[in-house]
C-alpha cells in the first residue's frame, strides 16, 4: 500500500448513485476474506468531494460503509428531489420558467442533519481527513471546508459537516444557495469551481506528503459517469439570449461537465509528471441522466462493476489499512 492515499469524488446530482455503487464494490473487494469488515474511509488519508461527491465523502469520512452510502442514495434521492419539493413553475411561450430555484431544500437539509447530526470537520470526529468544495458568490472565490490536517484549517473545523455539505450541493437553479452558516454566507455548489475535485485533492495531497518524491502517493478519482449527450437542446442555445436565459440548467450542466473534463486532463498530466499513482474510474453513462432524474438511478447500477485490471490496481495501491 502507498504511504498516502487520496480519494476524490465528483459532483453530479443523482448520478452520485453510480459513485456510491462503484465505491461499494471497491469496499467489498478490499474486505474479501477479512474477519472484520473495514469501512472504505479508513483506507484513505484524505477524501475530497464536490456536491453529491461531498455527501459521499462526508459519510465515508464519518465512518459509514460505502455499502450503507449506496443504500442511502437508493432510499433518499427520491425524497430530496420529490415533486413536493418542487417550486412553482410556469410556461412562458412554451418555455418552462420559475422565479425561484427548481427545488426547496427542506428535505435535503433534514437528511443532512440526519446523516451528520452535530459532527464537525474536526479530525477527532472523523475516521479520515475531509475536504468539501463550495464557492462564495460575494467574492467569486472558492470556499473549501477542510478538517485540520493543516494548522491553518483549525480555526473553522467546528463548522457542522451538514452545513458545509448542503452548501457544496446547492447547485444553481436547482437549490437556493446557503445564506448563513457558521463562518460563511452566500455559498453555492462547489461544482462551479471544481466539479471534479481531483486536482484540488492532489494539491493538498502533495502538501501533506512533505517531500520531493511523490511516487509513494496514490490518488483514486471516481466520477458520476461520462455524459454521452448533454441533457438539453443544443439548438435552443445556438444564437439567442432567450435560449440561454430559459435554459439556465443547461448552463450549469455545461459548466460542470466541461471543467470536470479539464480537471481530469490536468490531474493526469500532473500525476504522471510527479510519479503519483493515479486512477480515474468514470464509466460511460450510455444515456442522458440529468442531475435530478431520480427515475434513472437504478440503470447506473449496471455500469458500476470493477474489471480485473481495476481490482489489481486497487489491491496494489490501496490494499490494506
DADAGI-V6690 format. One record per pair of residues at least 6 apart in sequence whose ideal C-beta (glycine too) atoms are under 8 Angstrom apart, sorted by sequence separation. I is the first residue (numbers start at 1). GAP is how many residues later the second one is. If there is no record, write none. Layout:
i=I gap=GAP
i=I gap=GAP
This chain:
i=12 gap=6
i=31 gap=6
i=41 gap=6
i=49 gap=6
i=60 gap=6
i=90 gap=6
i=91 gap=6
i=119 gap=6
i=123 gap=6
i=135 gap=6
i=136 gap=6
i=147 gap=6
i=148 gap=6
i=169 gap=6
i=170 gap=6
i=178 gap=6
i=179 gap=6
i=181 gap=6
i=194 gap=6
i=237 gap=6
i=244 gap=6
i=270 gap=6
i=271 gap=6
i=272 gap=6
i=9 gap=7
i=12 gap=7
i=31 gap=7
i=49 gap=7
i=89 gap=7
i=90 gap=7
i=119 gap=7
i=135 gap=7
i=136 gap=7
i=146 gap=7
i=170 gap=7
i=179 gap=7
i=190 gap=7
i=209 gap=7
i=236 gap=7
i=237 gap=7
i=244 gap=7
i=271 gap=7
i=289 gap=7
i=30 gap=8
i=49 gap=8
i=64 gap=8
i=89 gap=8
i=90 gap=8
i=134 gap=8
i=135 gap=8
i=170 gap=8
i=178 gap=8
i=206 gap=8
i=209 gap=8
i=289 gap=8
i=306 gap=8
i=10 gap=9
i=48 gap=9
i=49 gap=9
i=59 gap=9
i=60 gap=9
i=89 gap=9
i=121 gap=9
i=133 gap=9
i=134 gap=9
i=148 gap=9
i=177 gap=9
i=178 gap=9
i=287 gap=9
i=9 gap=10
i=30 gap=10
i=47 gap=10
i=59 gap=10
i=88 gap=10
i=134 gap=10
i=147 gap=10
i=167 gap=10
i=177 gap=10
i=178 gap=10
i=236 gap=10
i=237 gap=10
i=268 gap=10
i=289 gap=10
i=87 gap=11
i=88 gap=11
i=121 gap=11
i=133 gap=11
i=134 gap=11
i=145 gap=11
i=146 gap=11
i=167 gap=11
i=177 gap=11
i=206 gap=11
i=236 gap=11
i=267 gap=11
i=289 gap=11
i=27 gap=12
i=88 gap=12
i=132 gap=12
i=166 gap=12
i=205 gap=12
i=268 gap=12
i=287 gap=12
i=27 gap=13
i=30 gap=13
i=47 gap=13
i=56 gap=13
i=59 gap=13
i=87 gap=13
i=89 gap=13
i=131 gap=13
i=132 gap=13
i=237 gap=13
i=267 gap=13
i=26 gap=14
i=47 gap=14
i=87 gap=14
i=131 gap=14
i=132 gap=14
i=145 gap=14
i=167 gap=14
i=175 gap=14
i=205 gap=14
i=233 gap=14
i=236 gap=14
i=87 gap=15
i=130 gap=15
i=131 gap=15
i=163 gap=15
i=232 gap=15
i=285 gap=15
i=44 gap=16
i=86 gap=16
i=87 gap=16
i=130 gap=16
i=131 gap=16
i=172 gap=16
i=264 gap=16
i=23 gap=17
i=86 gap=17
i=87 gap=17
i=129 gap=17
i=130 gap=17
i=164 gap=17
i=167 gap=17
i=170 gap=17
i=171 gap=17
i=172 gap=17
i=202 gap=17
i=232 gap=17
i=233 gap=17
i=286 gap=17
i=85 gap=18
i=86 gap=18
i=129 gap=18
i=163 gap=18
i=170 gap=18
i=171 gap=18
i=201 gap=18
i=232 gap=18
i=264 gap=18
i=285 gap=18
i=41 gap=19
i=85 gap=19
i=145 gap=19
i=163 gap=19
i=168 gap=19
i=170 gap=19
i=284 gap=19
i=40 gap=20
i=41 gap=20
i=85 gap=20
i=129 gap=20
i=167 gap=20
i=169 gap=20
i=171 gap=20
i=172 gap=20
i=201 gap=20
i=230 gap=20
i=283 gap=20
i=39 gap=21
i=41 gap=21
i=42 gap=21
i=85 gap=21
i=126 gap=21
i=160 gap=21
i=167 gap=21
i=168 gap=21
i=198 gap=21
i=232 gap=21
i=283 gap=21
i=41 gap=22
i=81 gap=22
i=85 gap=22
i=159 gap=22
i=160 gap=22
i=167 gap=22
i=168 gap=22
i=231 gap=22
i=41 gap=23
i=80 gap=23
i=84 gap=23
i=85 gap=23
i=145 gap=23
i=159 gap=23
i=167 gap=23
i=198 gap=23
i=230 gap=23
i=39 gap=24
i=121 gap=24
i=123 gap=24
i=158 gap=24
i=159 gap=24
i=230 gap=24
i=39 gap=25
i=40 gap=25
i=80 gap=25
i=82 gap=25
i=121 gap=25
i=122 gap=25
i=123 gap=25
i=196 gap=25
i=39 gap=26
i=40 gap=26
i=121 gap=26
i=122 gap=26
i=123 gap=26
i=156 gap=26
i=227 gap=26
i=39 gap=27
i=80 gap=27
i=121 gap=27
i=156 gap=27
i=196 gap=27
i=230 gap=27
i=37 gap=28
i=79 gap=28
i=80 gap=28
i=132 gap=29
i=281 gap=29
i=134 gap=30
i=227 gap=30
i=80 gap=31
i=130 gap=31
i=279 gap=31
i=79 gap=32
i=121 gap=32
i=132 gap=32
i=19 gap=33
i=23 gap=33
i=132 gap=33
i=134 gap=33
i=19 gap=34
i=123 gap=34
i=134 gap=34
i=279 gap=34
i=16 gap=35
i=76 gap=35
i=121 gap=35
i=122 gap=35
i=133 gap=35
i=16 gap=36
i=20 gap=36
i=121 gap=36
i=122 gap=36
i=132 gap=36
i=7 gap=37
i=15 gap=37
i=16 gap=37
i=19 gap=37
i=23 gap=37
i=120 gap=37
i=121 gap=37
i=223 gap=37
i=253 gap=37
i=5 gap=38
i=6 gap=38
i=9 gap=38
i=13 gap=38
i=14 gap=38
i=27 gap=38
i=120 gap=38
i=121 gap=38
i=253 gap=38
i=279 gap=38
i=5 gap=39
i=6 gap=39
i=7 gap=39
i=8 gap=39
i=9 gap=39
i=10 gap=39
i=11 gap=39
i=12 gap=39
i=13 gap=39
i=16 gap=39
i=27 gap=39
i=28 gap=39
i=120 gap=39
i=252 gap=39
i=5 gap=40
i=6 gap=40
i=7 gap=40
i=8 gap=40
i=9 gap=40
i=10 gap=40
i=11 gap=40
i=12 gap=40
i=16 gap=40
i=26 gap=40
i=27 gap=40
i=120 gap=40
i=121 gap=40
i=137 gap=40
i=277 gap=40
i=4 gap=41
i=5 gap=41
i=6 gap=41
i=7 gap=41
i=8 gap=41
i=9 gap=41
i=10 gap=41
i=11 gap=41
i=12 gap=41
i=24 gap=41
i=119 gap=41
i=120 gap=41
i=143 gap=41
i=249 gap=41
i=4 gap=42
i=6 gap=42
i=10 gap=42
i=11 gap=42
i=24 gap=42
i=118 gap=42
i=119 gap=42
i=249 gap=42
i=9 gap=43
i=10 gap=43
i=11 gap=43
i=23 gap=43
i=24 gap=43
i=72 gap=43
i=119 gap=43
i=121 gap=43
i=221 gap=43
i=9 gap=44
i=116 gap=44
i=134 gap=44
i=143 gap=44
i=8 gap=45
i=9 gap=45
i=24 gap=45
i=116 gap=45
i=117 gap=45
i=20 gap=46
i=23 gap=46
i=24 gap=46
i=116 gap=46
i=144 gap=46
i=221 gap=46
i=9 gap=47
i=23 gap=47
i=115 gap=47
i=138 gap=47
i=9 gap=48
i=136 gap=48
i=138 gap=48
i=142 gap=48
i=219 gap=48
i=20 gap=49
i=21 gap=49
i=113 gap=49
i=116 gap=49
i=136 gap=49
i=137 gap=49
i=7 gap=50
i=20 gap=50
i=112 gap=50
i=134 gap=50
i=136 gap=50
i=137 gap=50
i=112 gap=51
i=136 gap=51
i=137 gap=51
i=142 gap=51
i=20 gap=52
i=135 gap=52
i=142 gap=52
i=219 gap=52
i=7 gap=53
i=17 gap=53
i=20 gap=53
i=62 gap=53
i=109 gap=53
i=112 gap=53
i=134 gap=53
i=135 gap=53
i=62 gap=54
i=112 gap=54
i=134 gap=54
i=135 gap=54
i=150 gap=54
i=134 gap=55
i=135 gap=55
i=149 gap=55
i=17 gap=56
i=59 gap=56
i=134 gap=56
i=144 gap=56
i=226 gap=56
i=228 gap=56
i=16 gap=57
i=17 gap=57
i=55 gap=57
i=58 gap=57
i=62 gap=57
i=109 gap=57
i=133 gap=57
i=135 gap=57
i=150 gap=57
i=217 gap=57
i=219 gap=57
i=221 gap=57
i=223 gap=57
i=225 gap=57
i=226 gap=57
i=228 gap=57
i=231 gap=57
i=58 gap=58
i=108 gap=58
i=132 gap=58
i=133 gap=58
i=135 gap=58
i=146 gap=58
i=218 gap=58
i=219 gap=58
i=221 gap=58
i=222 gap=58
i=223 gap=58
i=224 gap=58
i=225 gap=58
i=226 gap=58
i=227 gap=58
i=228 gap=58
i=229 gap=58
i=230 gap=58
i=231 gap=58
i=14 gap=59
i=149 gap=59
i=215 gap=59
i=217 gap=59
i=218 gap=59
i=219 gap=59
i=220 gap=59
i=221 gap=59
i=222 gap=59
i=223 gap=59
i=225 gap=59
i=226 gap=59
i=228 gap=59
i=229 gap=59
i=231 gap=59
i=17 gap=60
i=55 gap=60
i=133 gap=60
i=195 gap=60
i=214 gap=60
i=215 gap=60
i=217 gap=60
i=218 gap=60
i=219 gap=60
i=221 gap=60
i=222 gap=60
i=225 gap=60
i=228 gap=60
i=105 gap=61
i=108 gap=61
i=133 gap=61
i=191 gap=61
i=195 gap=61
i=214 gap=61
i=215 gap=61
i=218 gap=61
i=220 gap=61
i=221 gap=61
i=227 gap=61
i=195 gap=62
i=213 gap=62
i=214 gap=62
i=215 gap=62
i=227 gap=62
i=231 gap=62
i=14 gap=63
i=62 gap=63
i=63 gap=63
i=192 gap=63
i=196 gap=63
i=62 gap=64
i=63 gap=64
i=133 gap=64
i=191 gap=64
i=192 gap=64
i=195 gap=64
i=196 gap=64
i=199 gap=64
i=225 gap=64
i=61 gap=65
i=62 gap=65
i=105 gap=65
i=191 gap=65
i=194 gap=65
i=195 gap=65
i=196 gap=65
i=198 gap=65
i=202 gap=65
i=61 gap=66
i=131 gap=66
i=193 gap=66
i=197 gap=66
i=198 gap=66
i=14 gap=67
i=61 gap=67
i=108 gap=67
i=133 gap=67
i=196 gap=67
i=199 gap=67
i=60 gap=68
i=61 gap=68
i=195 gap=68
i=196 gap=68
i=199 gap=68
i=202 gap=68
i=206 gap=68
i=61 gap=69
i=131 gap=69
i=194 gap=69
i=198 gap=69
i=202 gap=69
i=105 gap=70
i=131 gap=70
i=102 gap=71
i=103 gap=71
i=105 gap=71
i=196 gap=71
i=199 gap=71
i=205 gap=71
i=58 gap=72
i=101 gap=72
i=102 gap=72
i=103 gap=72
i=104 gap=72
i=57 gap=73
i=101 gap=73
i=102 gap=73
i=131 gap=73
i=57 gap=74
i=58 gap=74
i=101 gap=74
i=202 gap=74
i=57 gap=75
i=101 gap=75
i=173 gap=75
i=174 gap=75
i=225 gap=75
i=100 gap=76
i=172 gap=76
i=173 gap=76
i=54 gap=78
i=174 gap=78
i=225 gap=78
i=54 gap=79
i=173 gap=79
i=172 gap=80
i=47 gap=81
i=171 gap=81
i=46 gap=82
i=47 gap=82
i=48 gap=82
i=49 gap=82
i=50 gap=82
i=51 gap=82
i=198 gap=82
i=45 gap=83
i=46 gap=83
i=47 gap=83
i=48 gap=83
i=49 gap=83
i=50 gap=83
i=44 gap=84
i=45 gap=84
i=46 gap=84
i=47 gap=84
i=48 gap=84
i=49 gap=84
i=41 gap=85
i=42 gap=85
i=46 gap=85
i=48 gap=85
i=41 gap=86
i=42 gap=86
i=61 gap=86
i=41 gap=87
i=39 gap=88
i=220 gap=94
i=220 gap=97
i=220 gap=98
i=62 gap=99
i=218 gap=99
i=218 gap=100
i=46 gap=103
i=58 gap=103
i=58 gap=106
i=58 gap=107
i=54 gap=110
i=55 gap=110
i=54 gap=111
i=54 gap=114
i=55 gap=114
i=54 gap=115
i=51 gap=117
i=52 gap=117
i=174 gap=117
i=50 gap=118
i=51 gap=118
i=174 gap=118
i=49 gap=119
i=51 gap=120
i=171 gap=120
i=54 gap=136
i=51 gap=138
i=50 gap=139
i=51 gap=139
i=50 gap=140
i=51 gap=140
i=50 gap=141
i=50 gap=144
i=51 gap=144
i=53 gap=144
i=50 gap=145
i=50 gap=146
i=50 gap=147
i=95 gap=147
i=102 gap=147
i=49 gap=148
i=48 gap=149
i=97 gap=149
i=48 gap=150
i=96 gap=150
i=95 gap=151
i=48 gap=152
i=48 gap=153
i=92 gap=154
i=46 gap=155
i=48 gap=156
i=11 gap=158
i=13 gap=158
i=46 gap=158
i=46 gap=159
i=11 gap=160
i=45 gap=160
i=13 gap=161
i=46 gap=162
i=45 gap=163
i=53 gap=169
i=53 gap=171
i=52 gap=172
i=44 gap=176
i=11 gap=178
i=11 gap=179
i=11 gap=180
i=12 gap=183
i=11 gap=184
i=10 gap=185
i=11 gap=185
i=10 gap=186
i=10 gap=187
i=8 gap=188
i=9 gap=188
i=8 gap=189
i=103 gap=189
i=8 gap=190
i=102 gap=190
i=8 gap=192
i=8 gap=193
i=7 gap=194
i=8 gap=194
i=6 gap=195
i=6 gap=196
i=6 gap=198
i=6 gap=199
i=23 gap=199
i=22 gap=200
i=4 gap=201
i=19 gap=203
i=4 gap=204
i=19 gap=204
i=4 gap=205
i=18 gap=205
i=19 gap=205
i=3 gap=206
i=18 gap=206
i=18 gap=207
i=16 gap=208
i=15 gap=209
i=15 gap=210
i=6 gap=211
i=8 gap=211
i=10 gap=211
i=12 gap=211
i=13 gap=211
i=81 gap=211
i=4 gap=212
i=5 gap=212
i=6 gap=212
i=7 gap=212
i=8 gap=212
i=9 gap=212
i=10 gap=212
i=12 gap=212
i=3 gap=213
i=4 gap=213
i=5 gap=213
i=6 gap=213
i=7 gap=213
i=8 gap=213
i=9 gap=213
i=10 gap=213
i=11 gap=213
i=12 gap=213
i=81 gap=213
i=2 gap=214
i=3 gap=214
i=4 gap=214
i=6 gap=214
i=7 gap=214
i=8 gap=214
i=10 gap=214
i=2 gap=215
i=5 gap=215
i=7 gap=215
i=2 gap=216
i=78 gap=216
i=77 gap=217
i=77 gap=220
i=74 gap=223
i=73 gap=224
i=12 gap=244
i=11 gap=245
i=11 gap=249
i=10 gap=250
i=22 gap=259
i=22 gap=261
i=18 gap=265
i=18 gap=267
i=15 gap=270
i=10 gap=272
i=15 gap=274
i=44 gap=274
i=2 gap=275
i=14 gap=275
i=43 gap=275
i=15 gap=276
i=43 gap=276
i=13 gap=277
i=14 gap=277
i=29 gap=277
i=43 gap=277
i=13 gap=278
i=14 gap=278
i=43 gap=278
i=12 gap=279
i=13 gap=279
i=14 gap=279
i=21 gap=279
i=25 gap=279
i=42 gap=279
i=14 gap=280
i=17 gap=280
i=21 gap=280
i=24 gap=280
i=25 gap=280
i=26 gap=280
i=25 gap=281
i=14 gap=282
i=15 gap=282
i=18 gap=282
i=22 gap=282
i=29 gap=282
i=14 gap=283
i=17 gap=283
i=18 gap=283
i=21 gap=283
i=38 gap=283
i=17 gap=284
i=22 gap=284
i=30 gap=284
i=15 gap=285
i=18 gap=285
i=29 gap=285
i=30 gap=285
i=18 gap=286
i=29 gap=286
i=26 gap=288
i=30 gap=288
i=30 gap=289
i=30 gap=290
i=26 gap=292
i=5 gap=312
i=5 gap=313
i=2 gap=315
i=1 gap=316
i=2 gap=316
i=1 gap=317
i=1 gap=318
i=1 gap=319
